[in-house]
Amino acid sequence: MSRPPVSESAAEAARTGPAPSLWRNRDFTLLWSGQCLSDLGGAMVELALPLLVLQQTGSPARAGLVGTAGLVTTLVCRLPAGVLADRFDRRRLMIVCDLLRLAVYALLGWAVLTDAAGVPLIVAVVVAGAAATAVFSTAEHASVRSLVRPDQLTSAVARNEARTYGVTLAGPPLGGLLFGIGRALPFLGNALSFLLSLAAVCCIRRPLQQARPQAGPGAGGSAAQGLRFLLGHPFLRALLVIAAPLNMAFTGMIFAMTLALRRAGVSPFLVGLAGTIFALGGLLGAFAAPALQRRLRLPVLITLLCWTTAVLMAVGALLSSTVLAAVPLAAAVFLGPTANAALFAHQAAVTPDHLQGRVVSAVLLAAGSAAALAPALAGALLARWSPAPAMLVFPLLVTVAAVTATFSKGIRSMSV
């Protein structure tokens, strides 16, 4: 039986022995730092955009339309982004995406300064930025395998999780502060973040993919090839069944708990504090993920995390009318990065480099689609039932993931 091609990171691991700290990995640190800045800019704009539309039009519906346009664009672009990440040079692809995002958000900042930022322009900027971000993030996910050693994949994914939760904490307050000082500042700041990300990507020395010696199939055949590999691999099939309900449950629980607390008369300050607790739980969980992964075999770790999350969410649902509900839910969020780090690191390890983009994009599409439906589901449930029974639907979804983790041959096959 022929052996799969060995990635540069695997060859390096064989040559150099014990792994140095990821902080000493120049190329990974450049990519990670650049994305910290661009993610921070995106989190600022995520708050500032609806504020801008609301201020200009007075219409909450139009403000919501802007957010929906970006979300729908991201979902539509996921599969094509995977094909692009596998067919073209990933570094050049990320450079083009950063240039596009830099241009459109600089244009929006200038338009806000000159009072020329109408809703059509805002929607166009959001759509262009979301499409570029979908391509960039897919290429970035696919590139990590080429930048770190195989035994550091879990730590690398966990560090990316920490980045996500960190900007969730810092971005919205900073965006609100800058918007209060000057309406154009969050958008110009976002453009600056893409400029810095562009500089970081340009400074990466190592190739972000293996050589592509032969021309691949057309776009349609290329996407189908990735889906066939995904659906034909026992672990990757299990990953789909686990990631989608987990993402829907976390998004739905947090959204439903926010509504339930407000309906119970809890002050906006305490509701916001609950959101901060959730983000802190995820940030701390991301830092703890590598240590947890080292202490437990991966199949045991994933199964334990899924069942524990289901129980914690059920407790949170029963406490849904008080701020105390934030405690078990924050504990569940704490476990999320560990599950993501283990699952996505194993995905990167078992997927050939030339299929990384397509497999990652398909998994992210499934998880993102489920999360996008969660607020609507939460709202419909709360409209029909009281908070506790309505929110118990979400731990039931996690139970689907837990049962899959318990009995799936793909999960049991995960390496120690």
Backbone torsions as a table, in degrees:
resi	resn	phi	psi	omega
1	MET	NA	132.1	-179.5
2	SER	-73.3	145.7	179.4
3	ARG	-89.0	146.0	176.7
4	PRO	-67.9	155.1	179.3
5	PRO	-61.5	141.4	-179.2
6	VAL	-88.5	128.5	-179.8
7	SER	-71.1	163.1	178.6
8	GLU	-60.8	-37.3	-179.5
9	SER	-65.2	-37.1	178.6
10	ALA	-67.5	-41.7	178.5
11	ALA	-63.0	-40.6	178.4
12	GLU	-63.0	-39.7	179.3
13	ALA	-61.6	-39.0	-179.6
14	ALA	-67.4	-30.5	-175.7
15	ARG	-83.0	-36.4	-163.8
16	THR	-102.5	-7.2	177.8
17	GLY	77.0	-139.0	-174.9
18	PRO	-55.9	141.1	-175.2
19	ALA	-77.0	133.8	171.8
20	PRO	-74.1	168.1	178.5
21	SER	-61.2	146.0	175.9
22	LEU	-60.0	-29.2	179.2
23	TRP	-64.3	-20.6	178.6
24	ARG	-93.3	0.4	176.1
25	ASN	-86.5	98.3	-171.8
26	ARG	-56.5	-48.4	-173.5
27	ASP	-69.8	-41.7	177.7
28	PHE	-64.8	-40.5	179.9
29	THR	-64.4	-37.7	176.1
30	LEU	-61.7	-48.0	-179.6
31	LEU	-63.2	-44.2	-178.1
32	TRP	-65.1	-43.8	-178.8
33	SER	-65.9	-42.5	178.1
34	GLY	-60.4	-39.2	-179.9
35	GLN	-75.6	-27.6	171.2
36	CYS	-56.7	-46.5	-177.0
37	LEU	-68.9	-45.0	-178.8
38	SER	-69.9	-35.2	175.4
39	ASP	-65.4	-37.0	177.0
40	LEU	-63.5	-44.2	176.5
41	GLY	-60.7	-40.9	178.0
42	GLY	-63.7	-38.6	178.8
43	ALA	-67.8	-35.1	175.9
44	MET	-62.9	-46.1	-176.6
45	VAL	-69.4	-31.2	179.3
46	GLU	-58.7	-33.4	174.9
47	LEU	-83.6	-40.4	-172.7
48	ALA	-71.5	-33.4	-176.5
49	LEU	-61.1	-52.9	178.0
50	PRO	-62.7	-33.0	176.9
51	LEU	-63.7	-40.7	179.5
52	LEU	-64.3	-47.2	-179.4
53	VAL	-64.7	-41.6	-179.9
54	LEU	-64.5	-40.2	-179.9
55	GLN	-66.5	-36.3	-176.4
56	GLN	-81.2	-35.7	-173.6
57	THR	-111.3	-21.2	-175.3
58	GLY	70.2	12.6	-174.7
59	SER	-113.2	111.5	174.5
60	PRO	-61.6	-31.8	-179.3
61	ALA	-63.6	-42.4	178.5
62	ARG	-68.7	-34.9	175.9
63	ALA	-62.3	-41.3	177.0
64	GLY	-66.1	-34.9	179.1
65	LEU	-59.9	-37.8	179.9
66	VAL	-63.3	-46.7	178.7
67	GLY	-63.6	-40.4	178.9
68	THR	-63.8	-39.5	179.8
69	ALA	-59.4	-43.0	178.5
70	GLY	-66.3	-41.5	-178.9
71	LEU	-65.3	-46.5	-179.7
72	VAL	-63.2	-41.0	178.7
73	THR	-60.8	-42.6	178.8
74	THR	-60.0	-45.4	-178.6
75	LEU	-65.7	-42.7	-178.7
76	VAL	-64.5	-34.0	-174.8
77	CYS	-86.7	-6.8	-173.5
78	ARG	-59.9	-54.2	-176.9
79	LEU	-65.7	-45.8	174.4
80	PRO	-58.5	-34.5	178.5
81	ALA	-61.9	-39.1	178.3
82	GLY	-63.5	-40.8	177.5
83	VAL	-62.8	-45.1	-179.9
84	LEU	-62.1	-41.6	-177.7
85	ALA	-65.5	-25.0	179.5
86	ASP	-95.3	-19.1	-177.0
87	ARG	-95.2	-26.7	-173.2
88	PHE	-119.5	165.4	176.5
89	ASP	-62.3	120.7	-171.9
90	ARG	-67.4	-34.7	178.5
91	ARG	-63.7	-47.8	-179.9
92	ARG	-63.3	-37.0	178.5
93	LEU	-62.0	-44.5	179.7
94	MET	-67.5	-35.2	177.4
95	ILE	-63.8	-44.8	178.3
96	VAL	-61.3	-42.2	179.9
97	CYS	-63.4	-43.0	178.8
98	ASP	-65.1	-38.8	177.3
99	LEU	-62.5	-42.7	179.2
100	LEU	-64.6	-45.5	-179.3
101	ARG	-66.1	-39.7	175.9
102	LEU	-58.6	-45.2	-176.9
103	ALA	-66.2	-46.2	-173.4
104	VAL	-71.2	-36.4	-179.5
105	TYR	-78.7	-28.2	170.9
106	ALA	-65.6	-40.3	176.5
107	LEU	-61.4	-43.7	179.7
108	LEU	-65.4	-42.2	177.7
109	GLY	-59.6	-43.8	177.4
110	TRP	-63.1	-40.9	-179.8
111	ALA	-64.6	-38.1	177.8
112	VAL	-65.8	-40.8	178.8
113	LEU	-60.6	-35.2	-176.3
114	THR	-99.0	11.9	-179.7
115	ASP	57.4	36.4	179.8
116	ALA	-115.4	14.0	-175.3
117	ALA	-90.0	83.7	175.2
118	GLY	-80.6	169.5	-178.4
119	VAL	-60.1	-41.6	178.1
120	PRO	-58.1	-41.7	178.2
121	LEU	-65.3	-42.4	-179.5
122	ILE	-61.0	-45.6	179.8
123	VAL	-63.1	-41.4	179.1
124	ALA	-61.9	-41.7	178.8
125	VAL	-65.0	-43.5	-179.6
126	VAL	-62.7	-43.9	-179.2
127	VAL	-64.5	-47.2	179.7
128	ALA	-62.6	-43.7	179.6
129	GLY	-65.1	-39.9	-179.9
130	ALA	-67.3	-39.2	178.0
131	ALA	-63.6	-45.5	179.4
132	ALA	-64.5	-37.8	179.5
133	THR	-67.2	-38.1	177.9
134	ALA	-61.1	-43.1	179.2
135	VAL	-68.3	-45.7	-178.1
136	PHE	-61.2	-48.6	-175.1
137	SER	-65.3	-35.5	177.3
138	THR	-66.0	-45.0	178.0
139	ALA	-63.0	-37.8	179.0
140	GLU	-64.6	-47.4	177.5
141	HIS	-55.8	-45.5	-177.0
142	ALA	-68.1	-23.7	-175.4
143	SER	-83.0	-22.6	-173.4
144	VAL	-57.3	-39.0	-178.6
145	ARG	-59.3	-28.5	-179.4
146	SER	-86.1	-11.6	-174.7
147	LEU	-104.5	-19.2	-176.8
148	VAL	-126.0	160.9	177.1
149	ARG	-71.6	152.6	-179.8
150	PRO	-54.7	-37.4	-178.3
151	ASP	-76.8	-1.6	178.1
152	GLN	-112.0	6.6	-177.7
153	LEU	-61.5	-42.6	-179.5
154	THR	-62.4	-43.3	178.9
155	SER	-64.5	-38.1	179.8
156	ALA	-65.9	-44.2	178.9
157	VAL	-65.8	-39.3	178.1
158	ALA	-62.9	-38.1	178.1
159	ARG	-65.7	-36.0	175.4
160	ASN	-66.3	-36.0	175.7
161	GLU	-63.3	-42.8	178.6
162	ALA	-60.7	-39.1	177.2
163	ARG	-59.3	-44.4	-178.4
164	THR	-61.1	-48.2	-178.6
165	TYR	-70.2	-33.8	178.8
166	GLY	-63.1	-45.1	180.0
167	VAL	-71.9	-26.2	175.0
168	THR	-63.6	-34.7	177.4
169	LEU	-73.9	-44.2	-170.4
170	ALA	-90.7	-32.1	-171.2
171	GLY	-64.3	-54.1	-177.4
172	PRO	-59.8	-45.5	177.1
173	PRO	-60.9	-40.0	179.1
174	LEU	-66.5	-40.0	177.3
175	GLY	-62.7	-42.0	177.7
176	GLY	-65.0	-40.5	178.9
177	LEU	-62.7	-47.6	-178.8
178	LEU	-66.0	-38.1	179.0
179	PHE	-64.0	-36.0	178.3
180	GLY	-68.2	-32.8	178.9
181	ILE	-75.4	-44.3	179.9
182	GLY	-161.7	127.8	-171.9
183	ARG	-59.5	-28.7	-176.7
184	ALA	-81.8	-16.4	-170.5
185	LEU	-61.7	-42.8	179.5
186	PRO	-61.2	-35.6	-177.0
187	PHE	-76.1	-39.2	174.8
188	LEU	-67.5	-36.4	175.7
189	GLY	-64.0	-38.0	177.2
190	ASN	-64.8	-41.7	176.5
191	ALA	-60.1	-41.5	177.9
192	LEU	-62.9	-38.7	179.7
193	SER	-63.0	-36.1	178.2
194	PHE	-71.8	-31.2	175.1
195	LEU	-63.9	-43.8	179.1
196	LEU	-67.7	-38.8	175.9
197	SER	-61.9	-42.6	178.2
198	LEU	-58.6	-44.4	179.3
199	ALA	-62.3	-40.6	-179.5
200	ALA	-64.6	-44.8	-179.6
201	VAL	-63.5	-40.3	179.8
202	CYS	-63.9	-25.3	-177.4
203	CYS	-87.7	-7.0	178.8
204	ILE	-70.0	131.2	-174.7
205	ARG	-93.1	-40.2	-173.6
206	ARG	-74.2	149.8	173.5
207	PRO	-65.8	147.1	-176.9
208	LEU	-98.3	8.3	174.3
209	GLN	-158.3	162.0	174.3
210	GLN	-75.1	164.4	179.6
211	ALA	-62.1	145.5	177.0
212	ARG	-110.2	85.4	-171.8
213	PRO	-70.2	-25.5	-176.7
214	GLN	-121.8	149.2	175.8
215	ALA	-69.4	135.4	-179.6
216	GLY	-86.2	-178.3	177.0
217	PRO	-68.6	174.4	176.8
218	GLY	-64.5	176.6	-174.6
219	ALA	-58.4	-46.0	-179.5
220	GLY	-64.3	-45.9	178.5
221	GLY	-65.7	-33.4	179.1
222	SER	-65.9	-44.0	177.8
223	ALA	-64.1	-41.6	179.8
224	ALA	-64.2	-36.7	178.0
225	GLN	-61.2	-44.0	178.4
226	GLY	-64.2	-42.6	179.8
227	LEU	-66.0	-38.1	178.2
228	ARG	-62.9	-42.4	178.4
229	PHE	-64.0	-44.1	-178.9
230	LEU	-60.3	-49.8	-175.8
231	LEU	-76.0	-18.0	179.6
232	GLY	-90.3	-7.3	-178.0
233	HIS	-100.8	122.3	-174.8
234	PRO	-57.0	-43.1	-179.8
235	PHE	-66.3	-43.5	-177.0
236	LEU	-67.4	-34.4	173.9
237	ARG	-62.3	-43.7	178.4
238	ALA	-63.8	-37.9	178.7
239	LEU	-59.2	-41.4	177.8
240	LEU	-60.2	-46.2	-176.3
241	VAL	-69.4	-26.5	179.1
242	ILE	-85.1	-45.4	-172.9
243	ALA	-66.8	-41.4	-175.6
244	ALA	-63.4	-53.6	179.0
245	PRO	-66.2	-33.1	178.0
246	LEU	-64.0	-44.9	179.5
247	ASN	-65.1	-42.3	177.9
248	MET	-62.8	-41.4	-177.2
249	ALA	-67.0	-45.2	-179.6
250	PHE	-64.0	-47.4	-180.0
251	THR	-63.1	-44.4	-178.5
252	GLY	-66.5	-40.9	-179.7
253	MET	-64.5	-45.0	-178.8
254	ILE	-65.5	-42.6	178.4
255	PHE	-64.0	-47.3	-178.3
256	ALA	-65.1	-38.5	-179.6
257	MET	-66.7	-36.9	176.7
258	THR	-60.7	-46.2	178.7
259	LEU	-65.5	-42.4	-177.8
260	ALA	-64.2	-39.7	178.9
261	LEU	-65.8	-39.8	178.1
262	ARG	-66.3	-40.6	178.5
263	ARG	-64.8	-28.6	178.8
264	ALA	-81.8	0.7	177.9
265	GLY	87.6	11.8	178.2
266	VAL	-70.4	138.8	-175.7
267	SER	-64.9	149.7	177.3
268	PRO	-55.8	-34.2	179.2
269	PHE	-61.0	-45.2	-179.2
270	LEU	-70.0	-33.3	176.0
271	VAL	-64.0	-43.9	176.7
272	GLY	-63.6	-37.0	177.2
273	LEU	-62.6	-37.7	177.3
274	ALA	-61.7	-41.3	177.5
275	GLY	-62.5	-37.5	177.2
276	THR	-65.6	-38.7	178.9
277	ILE	-63.2	-40.9	178.3
278	PHE	-60.0	-47.7	-178.1
279	ALA	-63.8	-39.6	177.6
280	LEU	-63.5	-39.8	177.3
281	GLY	-59.3	-43.8	178.2
282	GLY	-65.7	-40.4	-179.9
283	LEU	-63.7	-46.5	178.7
284	LEU	-64.9	-37.7	178.1
285	GLY	-63.6	-36.3	178.4
286	ALA	-64.7	-38.9	178.0
287	PHE	-69.7	-31.4	-178.3
288	ALA	-83.2	-14.4	-172.4
289	ALA	-56.1	-49.0	-178.8
290	PRO	-60.9	-37.6	-179.9
291	ALA	-66.8	-42.2	178.1
292	LEU	-64.0	-39.3	-178.6
293	GLN	-65.9	-33.8	-179.9
294	ARG	-70.6	-25.3	-172.3
295	ARG	-92.1	-14.8	-177.4
296	LEU	-131.7	144.6	171.6
297	ARG	-61.3	144.6	-173.2
298	LEU	-58.4	-44.7	178.7
299	PRO	-60.4	-41.7	178.6
300	VAL	-64.6	-42.2	-178.6
301	LEU	-60.4	-49.3	-177.4
302	ILE	-65.0	-44.6	-179.8
303	THR	-62.5	-46.5	-179.7
304	LEU	-61.7	-43.6	-179.1
305	LEU	-63.7	-41.4	-178.8
306	CYS	-65.0	-46.5	-179.8
307	TRP	-66.9	-40.3	178.4
308	THR	-63.1	-40.7	178.5
309	THR	-63.1	-41.1	178.5
310	ALA	-60.4	-43.5	-179.6
311	VAL	-66.5	-44.9	-179.2
312	LEU	-63.1	-40.0	178.0
313	MET	-66.3	-36.6	177.5
314	ALA	-64.1	-41.3	176.7
315	VAL	-62.7	-43.4	178.2
316	GLY	-61.2	-37.9	178.2
317	ALA	-64.1	-40.1	-179.9
318	LEU	-69.4	-22.3	178.5
319	LEU	-101.7	19.1	-164.8
320	SER	-63.7	-15.8	-178.0
321	SER	-92.4	1.0	-179.9
322	THR	-128.1	159.3	178.2
323	VAL	-64.5	-21.2	177.8
324	LEU	-58.3	-21.9	178.7
325	ALA	-60.9	-23.9	-179.1
326	ALA	-67.3	-24.1	-174.8
327	VAL	-69.1	-56.5	178.5
328	PRO	-64.9	-32.4	178.8
329	LEU	-68.6	-38.5	175.7
330	ALA	-63.7	-36.4	176.5
331	ALA	-64.5	-37.5	176.4
332	ALA	-66.1	-41.9	177.6
333	VAL	-63.6	-34.0	177.4
334	PHE	-58.0	-35.2	-178.0
335	LEU	-80.9	-19.6	-175.4
336	GLY	-58.0	-48.6	-179.3
337	PRO	-61.0	-32.8	178.1
338	THR	-64.7	-44.3	177.5
339	ALA	-62.5	-45.8	-179.5
340	ASN	-62.3	-43.4	-178.2
341	ALA	-62.3	-45.1	-179.2
342	ALA	-66.4	-44.8	-176.0
343	LEU	-69.0	-47.7	-175.7
344	PHE	-76.2	-28.1	173.7
345	ALA	-66.6	-41.1	178.0
346	HIS	-67.7	-36.9	175.7
347	GLN	-58.5	-45.8	179.9
348	ALA	-63.2	-34.0	-177.3
349	ALA	-73.7	-36.1	-174.0
350	VAL	-92.2	-11.2	-177.9
351	THR	-95.3	127.6	176.1
352	PRO	-59.1	149.6	-174.9
353	ASP	-58.0	-38.2	-175.9
354	HIS	-72.5	-6.5	176.9
355	LEU	-113.1	-0.4	-174.4
356	GLN	-54.2	-50.2	-176.0
357	GLY	-59.8	-44.8	-176.7
358	ARG	-69.2	-39.4	179.1
359	VAL	-68.4	-46.3	178.8
360	VAL	-59.1	-44.2	-176.9
361	SER	-64.8	-37.2	179.6
362	ALA	-68.0	-41.2	178.3
363	VAL	-66.0	-44.1	179.3
364	LEU	-65.1	-33.8	177.3
365	LEU	-64.8	-45.5	179.7
366	ALA	-62.8	-46.2	-179.2
367	ALA	-67.7	-41.6	-179.4
368	GLY	-67.9	-36.9	178.2
369	SER	-64.9	-42.3	178.8
370	ALA	-63.8	-42.5	179.1
371	ALA	-65.4	-35.4	-179.4
372	ALA	-65.7	-31.1	179.5
373	LEU	-79.6	-17.3	-172.2
374	ALA	-61.6	-46.1	179.7
375	PRO	-60.5	-40.1	178.5
376	ALA	-64.3	-42.0	178.0
377	LEU	-63.7	-43.8	179.6
378	ALA	-61.5	-44.1	179.2
379	GLY	-62.4	-42.2	179.5
380	ALA	-65.5	-40.2	179.6
381	LEU	-65.6	-43.2	-179.6
382	LEU	-69.1	-27.3	176.8
383	ALA	-70.8	-25.5	-175.2
384	ARG	-98.2	-36.9	-175.0
385	TRP	-127.1	168.3	174.0
386	SER	-70.3	163.0	-171.6
387	PRO	-56.3	-45.0	-173.7
388	ALA	-60.3	-55.8	178.9
389	PRO	-65.5	-32.9	179.4
390	ALA	-63.6	-43.5	-175.4
391	MET	-77.6	-15.6	177.1
392	LEU	-66.8	-15.9	175.7
393	VAL	-60.3	-35.0	-174.7
394	PHE	-73.1	-43.2	172.1
395	PRO	-63.0	-27.6	174.5
396	LEU	-64.8	-37.2	175.2
397	LEU	-62.7	-41.1	178.4
398	VAL	-65.1	-31.7	177.0
399	THR	-60.8	-34.6	175.2
400	VAL	-59.8	-44.9	178.0
401	ALA	-64.4	-39.8	-178.1
402	ALA	-66.1	-41.8	178.1
403	VAL	-63.7	-41.3	177.2
404	THR	-60.9	-45.5	179.9
405	ALA	-63.1	-33.1	-177.2
406	THR	-73.0	-40.5	-170.7
407	PHE	-109.4	-7.5	-176.1
408	SER	-72.6	130.4	174.5
409	LYS	-64.8	-32.6	180.0
410	GLY	-63.5	-39.1	177.7
411	ILE	-71.9	-40.7	-179.9
412	ARG	-65.2	-21.5	-179.5
413	SER	-82.5	-6.4	-179.0
414	MET	-60.2	138.9	-178.2
415	SER	-69.5	157.9	179.0
416	VAL	-72.8	NA	NA
